[in-house]
């Protein structure tokens, strides 16, 4: 009930009640001795009372319509919030049941040779459950809806008091009213209006709406802190993307890449396969989008890992062949480019011979860009995305004490971006990086490539790129030569990398299999001709 609408006419009405006794006195005197001055005084009082009551009547109609409209409108965002809350609930349920989780569960739950599962920190799993903390309990929506109805009752009570007072005051010219009763009627009405105003109009500790707003602010968390962390994360993410941007835009070609592209296309044509676009390095600059994209990549990675745990097929050996017999980039050359990216403008000069095809063969097999910088941008970008996903999940655990899930998420994003940048610098300068603070084993650049070869599963494309490189390096066209090969491969795999490998293979008692310490060795002999 807006002050400017109601209080002006109410104050005038209070004056009318206060002046009523004087009006009666003038009225009685005028009966004894008619006087123009007394008549003018009574007429002035009458006009003032009539005008005040008319104005109050108009205000009641106006405020009543406005309250009905606003209270109805208040239910619209409440119903919308309730609907969104239920949609979030469904999404959380679907998230828990989604197929992508099976990969994570398969990898983390698979037993090692000791019979135990992998020792991932249990708080990592509990971080997923924090999504439910974002949900508003159903009873709170019921309380808010009841609060709207309570305000409706309160304004109706106030209006009824005003109506009763106006009914009494409508006899303002009657000289036989009880003046004290009239004042009490006005006082009771003002008290009821004051009660409503304290609860719903005036700022203060008794204001119900302010109390609900404070509750909502508490639920949303400190917005300033959250927004500050989001801005910092976005700026640092943009900073980290500079090297990827520069490399991605480097469309310059080189003779060797043109030749290998020709050989690749001829191999695709010979094998009657379809060539598909290279894997691009898209850069979402919104921290939430970037982290979401990173998480999607991790979904695919764990799905591929779980598939590998089920069956070690030809592609696994093809990937190991590529890592064993083809060259990959010397990632230490990124040492002055990672992080702040201060030397990004001189990236081509710093990378130097790493832009030649013979020094990025594995990256070419993996991503298939036929230019000197595209494969490097894709590899750097995918490693950064992986580090961002891992570190953000880690950040969710480490910042869980902040309470409010939105603040926890913003802090986790900032932590994830900062730590991912540090990881890229460490990987370039030291040669390896811990998988996470919860899993201390270290991964080299080559380990990351091994993961990505598993993730980007396509035998024909990768095989055609390998054949194109073989042709480039030997000047021999594999399509024109019959080939017979007998090979023996002994491969050692750290069991942290494939915690379920023994579940798939049984025990290391078959011919050619052995375990030494924490490394599983398998020796295979194959005969192949085409």
DOGU-199362 format. One line per 2 residues: number of its first residue (from 1); their letters; for each residue y, z, x of C-alpha. Coordinates in nm, 4 decimals. Layout:
# DOGU-199362
NUM	a	Y,Z,X  ...
This chain:
# DOGU-199362
1	xx	0.0000,0.0000,0.0000  0.2975,-0.1265,0.2050
3	xx	0.5776,0.1273,0.2554  0.8620,-0.1137,0.1842
5	xx	0.7126,-0.1934,-0.1561  0.6404,0.1530,-0.2919
7	xx	0.8523,0.4164,-0.1246  1.2000,0.2854,-0.2186
9	xx	1.1408,0.2961,-0.5969  0.9418,0.6211,-0.5639
11	xx	1.2331,0.7911,-0.3911  1.4642,0.6781,-0.6723
13	xx	1.2165,0.8054,-0.9325  1.2046,1.1415,-0.7516
15	xx	1.5839,1.1547,-0.7743  1.5623,1.0822,-1.1499
17	xx	1.3286,1.3805,-1.1945  1.5535,1.6003,-0.9809
19	xx	1.8656,1.4977,-1.1796  1.7025,1.5362,-1.5213
21	xx	1.8206,1.8979,-1.5662  2.1786,1.7902,-1.4903
23	xx	2.1404,1.5046,-1.7400  2.0371,1.7527,-2.0121
25	xx	2.3328,1.9773,-1.9233  2.5781,1.6862,-1.9567
27	xx	2.4076,1.5785,-2.2785  2.4514,1.9283,-2.4343
29	xx	2.8164,1.9501,-2.3229  2.8887,1.6100,-2.4661
31	xx	2.7474,1.7172,-2.8019  2.9967,2.0020,-2.8097
33	xx	3.2865,1.7943,-2.6860  3.2623,1.4174,-2.6618
35	xx	3.3997,1.3027,-2.3315  3.4124,0.9501,-2.1854
37	xx	3.3384,1.0838,-1.8391  3.0239,1.2595,-1.9631
39	xx	2.9128,0.9473,-2.1472  2.9562,0.7394,-1.8310
41	xx	2.7505,0.9914,-1.6344  2.4660,0.9747,-1.8886
43	xx	2.4744,0.5935,-1.8955  2.4668,0.5826,-1.5150
45	xx	2.1608,0.8102,-1.5125  1.9917,0.5996,-1.7818
47	xx	2.0519,0.2702,-1.5978  1.9277,0.4179,-1.2712
49	xx	1.6103,0.5546,-1.4332  1.5346,0.2320,-1.6200
51	xx	1.5908,0.0205,-1.3098  1.3715,0.2473,-1.0937
53	xx	1.0849,0.2463,-1.3435  1.1027,-0.1324,-1.3867
55	xx	1.0968,-0.1776,-1.0092  0.8049,0.0617,-0.9717
57	xx	0.6143,-0.1217,-1.2441  0.6627,-0.4534,-1.0596
59	xx	0.5545,-0.3003,-0.7300  0.2369,-0.1631,-0.8896
61	xx	0.1401,-0.5087,-1.0150  0.2213,-0.6702,-0.6808
63	xx	0.0417,-0.4144,-0.4650  -0.2550,-0.4058,-0.7031
65	xx	-0.3047,-0.7810,-0.6725  -0.2584,-0.7662,-0.2952
67	xx	-0.5101,-0.4845,-0.2566  -0.7685,-0.6618,-0.4699
69	xx	-0.7246,-0.9747,-0.2596  -0.7397,-0.7953,0.0776
71	xx	-1.0376,-0.5805,-0.0143  -1.2217,-0.8917,-0.1278
73	xx	-1.1301,-1.0667,0.1960  -1.2509,-0.7649,0.3947
75	xx	-1.6030,-0.8280,0.2668  -1.6067,-1.1855,0.3996
77	xx	-1.6062,-1.1011,0.7749  -1.8386,-0.8090,0.7020
79	xx	-2.0916,-1.0405,0.5369  -2.0453,-1.2942,0.8175
81	xx	-2.1062,-1.0238,1.0806  -2.4160,-0.9082,0.8935
83	xx	-2.5476,-1.2665,0.8845  -2.4798,-1.3150,1.2574
85	xx	-2.6480,-0.9837,1.3309  -2.9612,-1.0966,1.1452
87	xx	-2.9564,-1.4303,1.3279  -2.9349,-1.2426,1.6581
89	xx	-3.2281,-1.0277,1.5505  -3.4345,-1.3413,1.4819
91	xx	-3.3338,-1.4944,1.8160  -3.4413,-1.1788,2.0002
93	xx	-3.7765,-1.1834,1.8211  -3.8192,-1.5526,1.9034
95	xx	-3.7185,-1.4842,2.2646  -3.9906,-1.2237,2.2980
97	xx	-4.2439,-1.4652,2.1511  -4.1242,-1.7838,2.3240
99	xx	-4.3736,-1.9873,2.5205  -4.1602,-1.9766,2.8372
101	xx	-4.2358,-1.6047,2.8720  -4.6028,-1.6843,2.9191
103	xx	-4.5283,-1.8238,3.2652  -4.3518,-1.5049,3.3715
105	xx	-4.6293,-1.2891,3.2288  -4.9031,-1.4999,3.3880
107	xx	-4.7453,-1.4797,3.7329  -4.6436,-1.1131,3.7197
109	xx	-4.9662,-0.9891,3.5586  -5.2114,-1.1909,3.7664
111	xx	-5.4194,-0.9644,3.9944  -5.4096,-0.9797,4.3718
113	xx	-5.7286,-0.9551,4.5806  -5.6893,-0.5752,4.5855
115	xx	-5.7358,-0.5805,4.2091  -5.3856,-0.4669,4.1311
117	xx	-5.1136,-0.6622,3.9589  -4.7993,-0.7714,4.1381
119	xx	-4.5596,-0.4846,4.1984  -4.2477,-0.6044,4.0210
121	xx	-4.0019,-0.3307,3.9374  -4.0731,-0.2125,3.5780
123	xx	-3.7008,-0.1892,3.5064  -3.6790,-0.5679,3.5304
125	xx	-3.8884,-0.5980,3.2148  -3.6937,-0.3255,3.0400
127	xx	-3.3727,-0.5211,3.0993  -3.4954,-0.7781,2.8470
129	xx	-3.5125,-0.5074,2.5833  -3.1410,-0.4308,2.6236
131	xx	-3.0654,-0.7359,2.4127  -3.1581,-0.5257,2.1110
133	xx	-2.8723,-0.2886,2.1941  -2.6340,-0.5664,2.0909
135	xx	-2.7613,-0.5423,1.7351  -2.5683,-0.3393,1.4825
137	xx	-2.7933,-0.1036,1.2812  -2.8208,-0.2077,0.9162
139	xx	-2.6983,0.1312,0.7954  -2.3632,0.0725,0.9706
141	xx	-2.3028,-0.2371,0.7597  -2.3814,-0.0271,0.4537
143	xx	-2.1332,0.2362,0.5712  -1.8588,-0.0249,0.6215
145	xx	-1.9267,-0.1714,0.2787  -1.9118,0.1783,0.1292
147	xx	-1.5836,0.2289,0.3158  -1.4321,-0.0742,0.1432
149	xx	-1.5409,0.0602,-0.1940  -1.4018,0.4026,-0.1047
151	xx	-1.0615,0.2477,-0.0334  -1.0749,0.0680,-0.3667
153	xx	-1.1366,0.4009,-0.5424  -0.8551,0.5646,-0.3450
155	xx	-0.5956,0.3023,-0.4419  -0.7093,0.3157,-0.8052
157	xx	-0.6669,0.6939,-0.8032  -0.3164,0.6576,-0.6606
159	xx	-0.2273,0.3925,-0.9184  -0.3533,0.6128,-1.2014
161	xx	-0.1274,0.8937,-1.0809  0.1700,0.6575,-1.0712
163	xx	0.0890,0.5316,-1.4220  0.0708,0.8878,-1.5558
165	xx	0.4019,0.9764,-1.3921  0.5708,0.6659,-1.5310
167	xx	0.4423,0.7477,-1.8782  0.6070,1.0892,-1.8584
169	xx	0.9289,0.9577,-1.7045  0.9601,0.6910,-1.9713
171	xx	1.1065,0.9713,-2.1893  1.3863,1.0252,-1.9378
173	xx	1.6515,1.0254,-2.2165  1.4686,1.2912,-2.4161
175	xx	1.6656,1.6162,-2.3679  1.3700,1.8340,-2.4740
177	xx	1.1338,1.7595,-2.1805  1.0261,2.0359,-1.9451
179	xx	1.2294,1.9705,-1.6270  0.9929,2.1696,-1.4040
181	xx	0.6913,1.9821,-1.5418  0.8712,1.6550,-1.4711
183	xx	0.9306,1.7548,-1.1096  0.5678,1.8661,-1.0745
185	xx	0.4463,1.5300,-1.2107  0.6499,1.3445,-0.9500
187	xx	0.5410,1.5828,-0.6728  0.1716,1.5353,-0.7593
189	xx	0.2143,1.1580,-0.7556  0.3928,1.1600,-0.4201
191	xx	0.1164,1.3815,-0.2788  -0.1512,1.1341,-0.3922
193	xx	0.0425,0.8408,-0.2480  0.0915,1.0332,0.0764
195	xx	-0.2829,1.1031,0.0920  -0.3643,0.7334,0.0533
197	xx	-0.1000,0.6302,0.3074  -0.2314,0.8756,0.5668
199	xx	-0.5829,0.7413,0.5206  -0.5088,0.3683,0.5081
201	xx	-0.1455,0.2820,0.5920  0.0108,0.5161,0.8457
203	xx	-0.1088,0.5287,1.2048  -0.2580,0.8586,1.3095
205	xx	-0.5797,1.0557,1.3581  -0.6400,1.0709,0.9801
207	xx	-0.6273,0.6929,0.9377  -0.9729,0.5741,0.8325
209	xx	-0.9136,0.2142,0.9369  -0.7924,0.3192,1.2827
211	xx	-1.1064,0.5289,1.3197  -1.3264,0.2312,1.2325
213	xx	-1.1300,0.0159,1.4780  -1.1914,0.2722,1.7526
215	xx	-1.5608,0.2682,1.6701  -1.5651,-0.1101,1.6988
217	xx	-1.3770,-0.0948,2.0306  -1.6367,0.1486,2.1606
219	xx	-1.9149,-0.0875,2.0525  -1.7461,-0.3881,2.2114
221	xx	-1.6864,-0.1960,2.5321  -1.3766,-0.2021,2.7492
223	xx	-1.2597,-0.5595,2.6975  -1.0189,-0.5480,2.9900
225	xx	-1.2937,-0.4532,3.2322  -1.5317,-0.7125,3.0888
227	xx	-1.2759,-0.9945,3.0913  -1.1703,-0.9084,3.4455
229	xx	-1.5303,-0.9343,3.5656  -1.5760,-1.2620,3.3780
231	xx	-1.2641,-1.4096,3.5439  -1.3806,-1.2981,3.8878
233	xx	-1.7263,-1.4438,3.8313  -1.5818,-1.7747,3.7102
235	xx	-1.3506,-1.8052,4.0114  -1.6288,-1.7261,4.2568
237	xx	-1.8646,-1.9663,4.0825  -1.6054,-2.2421,4.1129
239	xx	-1.5685,-2.1556,4.4795  -1.9443,-2.1747,4.5353
241	xx	-1.9618,-2.5139,4.3626  -1.7153,-2.6783,4.6005
243	xx	-1.9799,-2.7916,4.8484  -2.2017,-2.9262,4.5680
245	xx	-1.9048,-3.1114,4.4182  -1.8146,-3.2744,4.7473
247	xx	-2.1721,-3.3795,4.8208  -2.2308,-3.5012,4.4655
249	xx	-1.9243,-3.7236,4.4776  -2.0273,-3.8770,4.8081
251	xx	-2.1513,-4.2098,4.6785  -2.1347,-4.3838,5.0173
253	xx	-2.4507,-4.5752,5.0894  -2.6360,-4.6481,5.4125
255	xx	-2.8649,-4.9290,5.5156  -3.1728,-4.7091,5.5438
257	xx	-3.1224,-4.5764,5.1897  -3.0856,-4.9296,5.0549
259	xx	-3.4088,-5.0275,5.2273  -3.6023,-4.7245,5.1078
261	xx	-3.4738,-4.7840,4.7530  -3.6071,-5.1392,4.7697
263	xx	-3.9442,-5.0141,4.8938  -3.9522,-4.7498,4.6202
265	xx	-3.8809,-5.0044,4.3454  -4.1507,-5.2363,4.4825
267	xx	-4.3993,-4.9491,4.4841  -4.3105,-4.8576,4.1262
269	xx	-4.3497,-5.2198,4.0218  -4.6798,-5.2585,4.2097
271	xx	-4.8243,-4.9525,4.0395  -4.6754,-5.0555,3.7048
273	xx	-4.4968,-4.7239,3.6621  -4.1589,-4.6637,3.5103
275	xx	-3.8764,-4.5471,3.7295  -3.6700,-4.2623,3.5917
277	xx	-3.3274,-4.1301,3.6883  -3.2900,-3.8926,3.9789
279	xx	-3.2448,-3.5243,3.9121  -2.8707,-3.4654,3.8815
281	xx	-2.6739,-3.1619,3.9916  -2.4661,-3.0756,3.6849
283	xx	-2.2136,-2.7977,3.7390  -2.1413,-2.5741,3.4366
285	xx	-1.8253,-2.3852,3.5350  -1.8563,-2.1270,3.2583
287	xx	-2.0448,-1.8338,3.4110  -2.2520,-1.7821,3.0943
289	xx	-2.3478,-2.1520,3.0822  -2.4229,-2.1580,3.4555
291	xx	-2.6447,-1.8525,3.4341  -2.8136,-1.9872,3.1202
293	xx	-2.8913,-2.3143,3.2982  -3.0258,-2.1175,3.5950
295	xx	-3.2477,-1.9134,3.3647  -3.3796,-2.2344,3.2071
297	xx	-3.4710,-2.3578,3.5551  -3.6534,-2.0331,3.6210
299	xx	-3.8454,-2.0819,3.2955  -3.9689,-2.4154,3.4237
301	xx	-4.0463,-2.2720,3.7642  -4.2598,-1.9905,3.6261
303	xx	-4.4325,-2.2263,3.3838  -4.5203,-2.4525,3.6745
305	xx	-4.6359,-2.1523,3.8773  -4.8588,-2.0324,3.5948
307	xx	-5.0086,-2.3811,3.5610  -5.0759,-2.3828,3.9329
309	xx	-5.2512,-2.0490,3.9016  -5.4821,-2.2046,3.6445
311	xx	-5.5670,-2.5179,3.8366  -5.4932,-2.6321,4.1912
313	xx	-5.5012,-3.0072,4.1570  -5.4021,-3.3175,4.3474
315	xx	-5.0319,-3.2520,4.3121  -5.0541,-2.9241,4.4990
317	xx	-5.2045,-3.1039,4.7989  -4.9542,-3.3870,4.7687
319	xx	-4.6724,-3.1328,4.7826  -4.8198,-2.9634,5.0892
321	xx	-4.8684,-3.3034,5.2484  -4.5028,-3.3846,5.1921
323	xx	-4.3943,-3.0531,5.3457  -4.6298,-3.0929,5.6419
325	xx	-4.5690,-3.4562,5.7382  -4.2133,-3.5301,5.6317
327	xx	-3.8889,-3.3862,5.7635  -3.6533,-3.1702,5.5634
329	xx	-3.2901,-3.0832,5.6215  -3.1949,-2.8284,5.8848
331	xx	-3.0343,-2.5847,5.6405  -2.8624,-2.3947,5.9200
333	xx	-2.6117,-2.6821,5.9284  -2.4774,-2.5439,5.5998
335	xx	-2.3763,-2.2223,5.7769  -2.0037,-2.2996,5.7792
337	xx	-2.0110,-2.4674,5.4364  -2.1748,-2.2005,5.2222
339	xx	-1.9723,-1.9194,5.0676  -1.5976,-1.9719,5.0729
341	xx	-1.6381,-2.3417,5.1438  -1.3396,-2.3466,5.3762
343	xx	-1.4846,-2.6369,5.5757  -1.6051,-2.8355,5.2754
345	xx	-1.3594,-3.1153,5.3455  -1.5418,-3.1797,5.6745
347	xx	-1.8900,-3.1626,5.5220  -1.9923,-3.5119,5.6367
349	xx	-1.8933,-3.4392,5.9970  -2.0613,-3.0962,5.9974
351	xx	-2.3864,-3.2237,5.8486  -2.3858,-3.5242,6.0816
353	xx	-2.7338,-3.6642,6.1359  -2.8677,-3.4609,5.8407
355	xx	-2.7240,-3.7360,5.6207  -2.9792,-3.9816,5.7638
357	xx	-3.2841,-4.0493,5.5524  -3.5334,-3.9490,5.8242
359	xx	-3.3832,-3.5966,5.8281  -3.3984,-3.5408,5.4521
361	xx	-3.7291,-3.7004,5.3620  -3.8658,-3.4041,5.1631
363	xx	-3.5413,-3.3787,4.9673  -3.5602,-3.7505,4.8922
365	xx	-3.9227,-3.7170,4.7738  -3.8127,-3.4310,4.5540
367	xx	-3.4892,-3.5684,4.4032  -3.4899,-3.9441,4.4656
369	xx	-3.1193,-4.0118,4.5360  -3.0617,-4.3268,4.7360
371	xx	-2.7459,-4.2122,4.9132  -2.6859,-3.9779,5.2086
373	xx	-2.5480,-3.6776,5.0160  -2.7086,-3.6768,4.6703
375	xx	-3.0380,-3.5171,4.7759  -2.8598,-3.2484,4.9774
377	xx	-2.6327,-3.1644,4.6825  -2.9335,-3.1404,4.4501
379	xx	-3.1302,-2.9169,4.6895  -2.8342,-2.6875,4.7596
381	xx	-2.7486,-2.6712,4.3889  -3.1030,-2.5912,4.2813
383	xx	-3.1425,-2.3168,4.5397  -2.8103,-2.1680,4.4300
385	xx	-2.9188,-2.1865,4.0645  -3.2427,-2.0078,4.1478
387	xx	-3.0606,-1.7384,4.3450  -2.8094,-1.7008,4.0598
389	xx	-3.0873,-1.6510,3.8038  -3.2748,-1.3972,4.0183
391	xx	-2.9652,-1.2025,4.1152  -2.8315,-1.1979,3.7582
393	xx	-3.1577,-1.0512,3.6306  -3.1334,-0.8015,3.9140
395	xx	-2.7740,-0.7276,3.8123  -2.8826,-0.6496,3.4565
397	xx	-3.0993,-0.3704,3.5925  -2.8477,-0.2358,3.8437
399	xx	-2.5643,-0.2276,3.5909  -2.7654,-0.0933,3.2991
401	xx	-2.5893,0.2438,3.3308  -2.2663,0.0877,3.2054
403	xx	-2.4107,0.1266,2.8569  -2.2499,-0.1428,2.6456
405	xx	-2.4650,-0.4585,2.6698  -2.1623,-0.6926,2.6854
407	xx	-2.0167,-0.5007,2.9781  -2.3603,-0.4890,3.1407
409	xx	-2.3909,-0.8658,3.1004  -2.0446,-0.9361,3.2478
411	xx	-2.1172,-0.7042,3.5417  -2.4564,-0.8704,3.5923
413	xx	-2.2971,-1.2161,3.5958  -2.0408,-1.1100,3.8555
415	xx	-2.3120,-0.9427,4.0618  -2.5317,-1.2514,4.0298
417	xx	-2.2623,-1.4924,4.1490  -2.1580,-1.2696,4.4404
419	xx	-2.5126,-1.2079,4.5579  -2.6142,-1.5733,4.5148
421	xx	-2.3254,-1.6754,4.7429  -2.4320,-1.4122,4.9967
423	xx	-2.7900,-1.5425,4.9752  -2.6802,-1.8991,5.0516
425	xx	-2.4889,-1.7772,5.3579  -2.7851,-1.5653,5.4725
427	xx	-3.0322,-1.8503,5.4205  -2.8157,-2.0824,5.6298
429	xx	-2.7359,-1.8329,5.9057  -3.0610,-1.6321,5.9321
431	xx	-3.3138,-1.8840,5.8055  -3.4584,-1.6759,5.5257
433	xx	-3.3535,-1.4549,5.2359  -3.5271,-1.1764,5.0378
435	xx	-3.6555,-1.2913,4.7021  -3.4706,-0.9987,4.5438
437	xx	-3.3909,-0.6334,4.6015  -3.7003,-0.5491,4.3996
439	xx	-3.9351,-0.7863,4.5848  -3.8551,-0.7596,4.9530
441	xx	-4.0579,-1.0503,5.0927  -3.8446,-1.3236,5.2402
443	xx	-3.8234,-1.6927,5.1572  -3.7266,-1.9742,5.3908
445	xx	-3.5592,-2.2998,5.2949  -3.9016,-2.4629,5.3114
447	xx	-4.0407,-2.2052,5.0681  -3.7721,-2.3008,4.8206
449	xx	-3.8598,-2.6682,4.8564  -4.2256,-2.5828,4.7932
451	xx	-4.1273,-2.4144,4.4664  -3.9141,-2.7076,4.3569
453	xx	-4.1861,-2.9604,4.4346  -4.4057,-2.7605,4.2016
455	xx	-4.1294,-2.7454,3.9402  -4.0478,-3.1197,3.9405
457	xx	-4.3943,-3.2338,3.8570  -4.4422,-3.6098,3.8607
459	xx	-4.7167,-3.7494,4.0828  -4.6306,-4.1175,4.0508
461	xx	-4.2600,-4.0931,4.1341  -4.3138,-3.8559,4.4245
463	xx	-4.6031,-4.0659,4.5523  -4.3944,-4.3838,4.5344
465	xx	-4.1156,-4.2168,4.7324  -4.3652,-4.1016,4.9951
467	xx	-4.5062,-4.4546,5.0176  -4.1537,-4.5928,5.0535
469	xx	-4.0877,-4.3534,5.3422  -4.4215,-4.4388,5.5058
471	xx	-4.3311,-4.8060,5.4847  -3.9847,-4.7380,5.6277
473	xx	-4.1217,-4.5351,5.9173  -4.4199,-4.7621,6.0045
475	xx	-4.3069,-5.1085,5.8918  -4.6420,-5.1284,5.7121
477	xx	-4.6546,-5.2043,5.3398  -4.9264,-4.9807,5.1914
479	xx	-4.9684,-5.2236,4.9023  -5.0914,-5.4905,5.1463
481	xx	-5.3381,-5.2750,5.3350  -5.6692,-5.1276,5.2351
483	xx	-5.6830,-4.7667,5.3317  -5.9628,-4.5310,5.4156
485	xx	-5.8908,-4.1762,5.5081  -6.0962,-3.8772,5.6035
487	xx	-5.8935,-3.5633,5.6296  -5.9399,-3.1968,5.6812
489	xx	-5.6711,-2.9598,5.5666  -5.6544,-2.5897,5.6403
491	xx	-5.3882,-2.4228,5.4358  -5.2742,-2.0617,5.4426
493	xx	-5.0900,-1.9106,5.1480  -4.9250,-1.5703,5.1388
495	xx	-5.0673,-1.3894,4.8403  -4.7236,-1.2747,4.7234
497	xx	-4.6466,-1.6346,4.6533  -4.9536,-1.6895,4.4337
499	xx	-5.0567,-1.3413,4.3135  -5.3156,-1.4880,4.0767
501	xx	-5.4791,-1.7300,4.3192  -5.7891,-1.5124,4.3550
503	xx	-5.8240,-1.4866,3.9785  -5.8472,-1.8645,3.9698
505	xx	-6.0731,-1.9059,4.2739  -6.2906,-1.6012,4.2252
507	xx	-6.3640,-1.4478,4.5652  -6.3122,-1.5895,4.9121
509	xx	-6.6852,-1.6284,4.9704  -6.7179,-2.0037,4.9299
511	xx	-6.7488,-2.2361,5.2250  -6.4125,-2.3003,5.3837
513	xx	-6.2421,-1.9977,5.2297  -6.1282,-1.6790,5.4018
515	xx	-5.8735,-1.3994,5.3796  -5.6957,-1.2572,5.6806
517	xx	-5.4617,-0.9727,5.6038  -5.2351,-1.0820,5.3216
519	xx	-5.2964,-1.4548,5.3764  -5.5561,-1.6613,5.1925
521	xx	-5.6934,-1.9588,5.3929  -5.8751,-2.2573,5.2464
523	xx	-6.0158,-2.5532,5.4395  -6.0868,-2.8765,5.2524
525	xx	-6.2333,-3.2039,5.3696  -6.1680,-3.5172,5.1672
527	xx	-6.2690,-3.8845,5.1876  -6.0445,-4.1300,5.0105
529	xx	-6.0043,-4.5047,5.0011  -5.7973,-4.7559,4.8090
